[in-house]
Amino acid sequence: MKFSNKHILGIVALLFSTAASAQFYVGVQSGIANIQSDVKGVRASHEIGGAVKAGYIYNITKHIGIGSGVEFAQYKQKVFLTQGDATQSSFEVDETTSAFVYNVTSANYREEQTLQAIQIPLFVQYKRNINVGVDFNFRAGVKYFLPVNYKIKASANTVRGVGYYPDVNLTIDNLPEYGFGTQSAYSQSGEYQTKGILMSSFELGFTFQMGEKNALYAAMFLDSGYGTILDQKQNESYIGYNQKSITNRKANGLYSTDKESTIKPLAFGLTLGWNFK
């Protein structure tokens, strides 16, 4: 995870410097929250995610306001190989420093991913009264999406690791003490390295006055990331190579197989909030 503390603190300090004359809000949002990927040979499920948030809106005119705040979001999904018995290849080095091609084949591989992030929104709000005590709201802006952690739990019925040494045209498939062979009931945890990106953010909804200084806010939202959240320098096997054993193979994850891939968050659903002064 890479980001600049000075930049983030500076943005937050600037945005909250006008909070004294602003309207505050707290809220939650929930809906489909998935992590989009263009990694070939991989498919993902769509699951419910959500966020809690707090912030303020500074009204410039009767209809226009500028808002900011802080949010804590969570994305969860399951990832699978499109072809369950597909073989993935990578270049590795064994204990004797000899280079070889590492071919991994798994049965019923599944990866449970949990991504948690801090989101810092900056948006413009358009508001118009449409009935007594009811306002129409439209918000559009950007969010700085900062992953806190991106953890995975990988499992498979079996994992088979085969080494091919092209210099001598040698294939090794059953030498457990050197990391080649088949392991049953594979299970490991791992974590992707991440970095911050920007997201576009839109909300469309209504506020309902619940008193002189309080209002209920309900809206639909859409958040979409730009760029990739992965911070990876090289391609890796989704199940790592252990030089001394066929057990304790590191869970690098399916998204680590292509360092040029784009991995980004996408979420849409409903948000509920409480506005107060």
C-alpha positions in Angstrom: 0.0 0.0 0.0 1.5 3.3 -1.1 0.3 6.8 -0.4 1.5 10.2 0.7 0.5 11.0 4.3 1.2 14.7 3.7 -1.1 14.9 0.7 -4.0 13.1 2.4 -3.7 15.1 5.7 -3.5 18.3 3.6 -6.7 17.5 1.7 -8.6 16.6 4.8 -7.5 19.7 6.7 -8.5 21.9 3.8 -11.9 20.3 3.3 -12.8 20.4 6.9 -11.7 24.0 7.4 -15.1 25.2 6.3 -17.1 22.7 8.4 -18.1 25.3 11.0 -21.0 26.6 8.8 -21.8 23.3 7.1 -24.5 20.6 7.3 -23.2 17.3 8.7 -24.2 13.8 7.8 -23.7 10.2 8.9 -24.8 7.2 6.9 -24.4 3.7 5.6 -24.5 2.3 2.1 -25.0 -1.3 0.8 -25.2 -3.1 -2.5 -23.3 -5.1 -5.0 -19.6 -4.4 -4.4 -17.2 -6.3 -6.6 -13.5 -6.0 -7.6 -13.3 -5.9 -11.4 -10.5 -7.7 -13.1 -9.3 -8.3 -16.6 -7.1 -11.2 -15.7 -7.7 -13.9 -18.3 -9.0 -17.3 -17.2 -10.6 -16.0 -14.0 -14.2 -15.4 -13.0 -15.6 -13.8 -9.9 -18.9 -13.9 -7.9 -20.9 -10.8 -7.0 -21.6 -10.3 -3.3 -23.0 -7.7 -1.0 -20.6 -5.0 0.3 -21.1 -1.8 2.2 -19.6 1.3 3.8 -20.2 3.6 6.8 -19.6 7.3 6.3 -19.6 10.7 7.9 -19.0 14.2 6.5 -20.4 17.6 5.8 -21.9 19.7 3.0 -21.1 23.4 2.7 -23.8 25.3 0.9 -22.5 27.8 -1.6 -26.0 28.8 -2.8 -29.6 27.8 -2.1 -29.2 24.9 -4.6 -25.4 24.2 -4.8 -23.2 22.7 -2.1 -19.7 21.2 -1.8 -19.2 18.1 0.4 -16.5 15.9 1.8 -15.9 13.4 4.5 -14.5 10.0 5.3 -15.8 6.5 4.6 -14.8 2.9 5.5 -15.8 0.4 2.9 -15.6 -3.4 2.5 -15.7 -5.5 -0.6 -16.0 -9.3 -0.6 -16.0 -11.8 -3.4 -15.1 -15.3 -4.4 -12.7 -15.9 -7.4 -12.3 -19.1 -9.4 -10.5 -20.4 -12.4 -12.7 -20.4 -15.5 -11.3 -23.9 -16.3 -11.0 -25.7 -13.1 -8.1 -27.9 -14.2 -6.2 -25.2 -16.1 -2.4 -25.2 -15.7 -0.6 -21.9 -14.8 3.1 -21.4 -15.6 5.7 -19.2 -14.0 9.5 -18.9 -13.8 11.1 -19.9 -10.5 14.5 -20.8 -9.1 15.1 -23.9 -7.0 17.3 -24.4 -3.9 20.4 -24.9 -6.1 19.7 -21.6 -7.9 18.7 -23.4 -11.1 16.0 -21.7 -13.1 12.9 -23.7 -14.3 9.3 -23.4 -15.4 6.9 -24.1 -12.6 3.6 -25.5 -13.7 0.7 -25.5 -11.2 -2.5 -27.4 -11.7 -5.3 -27.4 -9.0 -8.6 -29.0 -8.5 -11.6 -26.9 -7.3 -9.5 -23.9 -6.5 -11.4 -21.1 -4.8 -10.2 -17.7 -3.5 -12.2 -15.7 -0.9 -11.2 -12.1 -1.2 -11.8 -9.3 1.4 -10.8 -5.8 0.5 -11.1 -3.0 3.1 -10.5 0.6 2.3 -10.8 4.2 3.4 -12.6 6.5 0.9 -12.3 10.3 1.0 -15.0 11.9 -1.1 -15.2 15.3 -2.7 -18.4 16.1 -4.4 -20.8 18.8 -5.6 -24.4 18.6 -4.6 -27.4 20.0 -6.4 -30.5 20.3 -4.3 -34.1 21.5 -5.2 -37.2 21.5 -3.1 -40.0 19.4 -4.9 -42.6 19.3 -2.1 -43.2 20.4 1.4 -40.3 18.9 3.4 -38.9 16.9 0.5 -35.8 17.9 -1.5 -34.4 16.3 -4.7 -30.6 15.7 -4.4 -27.9 14.9 -7.0 -24.3 14.4 -6.0 -21.3 14.0 -8.4 -17.6 13.9 -7.6 -14.5 11.8 -6.9 -13.2 9.7 -4.1 -9.7 8.8 -3.1 -9.8 5.1 -2.6 -7.1 3.9 -0.2 -6.9 0.2 0.5 -6.2 -0.7 4.1 -5.8 -4.4 3.4 -6.7 -6.9 0.6 -6.7 -10.4 2.1 -7.3 -13.7 0.5 -8.1 -17.2 1.7 -7.2 -19.8 -0.9 -8.3 -23.5 -1.0 -8.2 -26.4 -3.4 -8.9 -30.1 -3.3 -5.5 -30.9 -4.7 -2.5 -28.8 -5.9 0.1 -30.4 -8.3 3.4 -28.6 -8.9 5.6 -29.8 -11.7 9.0 -28.4 -12.6 10.4 -28.3 -16.2 14.1 -27.5 -16.8 14.3 -26.5 -20.4 18.2 -26.5 -20.5 18.3 -30.2 -20.0 14.7 -31.0 -21.1 13.9 -32.5 -17.7 10.4 -32.7 -16.1 10.1 -33.4 -12.3 6.6 -34.2 -10.9 7.3 -36.3 -7.8 10.1 -35.0 -5.7 8.4 -33.6 -2.6 11.6 -32.6 -0.7 12.3 -30.2 -3.6 8.8 -28.8 -3.9 7.5 -31.0 -6.7 4.4 -33.2 -6.3 0.8 -33.3 -5.3 -0.7 -31.9 -2.1 -4.3 -32.7 -1.0 -6.6 -30.3 0.9 -4.6 -27.1 0.1 -5.5 -24.1 2.3 -3.5 -20.9 2.8 -4.0 -17.2 3.5 -2.3 -14.4 1.7 -2.5 -10.7 0.9 -2.2 -8.5 -2.2 0.0 -5.4 -2.2 -2.0 -2.4 -3.0 -2.0 1.4 -3.8 -4.5 4.2 -3.8 -6.6 5.2 -6.8 -9.3 7.7 -7.7 -13.0 6.8 -8.1 -15.9 8.5 -9.7 -19.0 8.8 -7.5 -22.6 9.6 -8.2 -25.7 9.7 -5.9 -29.4 10.4 -6.8 -32.0 10.6 -4.1 -34.1 12.6 -1.7 -34.0 14.2 1.7 -37.0 14.3 4.0 -37.2 16.9 6.7 -37.6 15.4 10.1 -37.4 18.6 12.0 -35.9 22.1 11.8 -32.3 20.8 11.8 -32.6 17.1 10.9 -33.4 15.2 7.7 -33.4 11.6 6.4 -31.5 11.0 3.2 -32.1 8.1 0.8 -30.4 7.6 -2.5 -29.0 5.3 -5.1 -25.2 5.4 -5.6 -22.6 4.3 -8.1 -18.8 4.2 -7.4 -16.3 3.2 -10.0 -12.5 3.1 -9.8 -9.9 4.2 -12.3 -6.6 2.5 -12.7 -5.5 -0.5 -10.7 -5.2 -1.0 -6.9 -2.6 -3.7 -7.2 1.1 -2.7 -6.6 3.0 -5.6 -8.2 6.4 -5.6 -9.8 6.4 -9.1 -11.5 4.1 -11.9 -12.5 3.8 -14.7 -9.9 2.2 -18.2 -9.7 -1.1 -18.0 -8.0 0.1 -20.8 -5.7 3.8 -20.2 -4.9 6.7 -22.6 -5.1 8.2 -24.0 -1.8 11.9 -25.0 -2.4 11.8 -27.6 0.4 8.3 -29.1 0.5 5.0 -29.5 -1.3 3.2 -28.1 1.7 3.1 -24.5 2.9 2.9 -23.2 -0.6 2.3 -19.4 -0.5 -1.1 -18.1 -1.6 -0.1 -15.4 -4.1 -3.7 -15.2 -5.6 -5.0 -15.4 -9.1 -4.7 -11.6 -9.7 -0.9 -11.9 -9.1 -0.5 -13.9 -12.4 -0.6 -10.7 -14.5 1.2 -7.6 -13.2 -0.3 -5.5 -16.1 -3.9 -6.3 -15.2 -6.4 -3.7 -14.0 -8.0 -4.5 -10.7 -10.5 -1.9 -9.5 -13.5 -1.5 -7.3 -17.1 -1.1 -8.5 -20.1 -0.7 -6.3 -23.7 0.3 -6.7 -26.8 0.1 -4.4 -28.6 2.2 -1.8 -27.5 4.6 0.8 -29.2 5.9 3.9 -28.1 8.9 5.9 -29.0 11.3 8.6 -28.3 15.0 8.0 -28.1 17.4 11.0 -26.8 20.9 11.8 
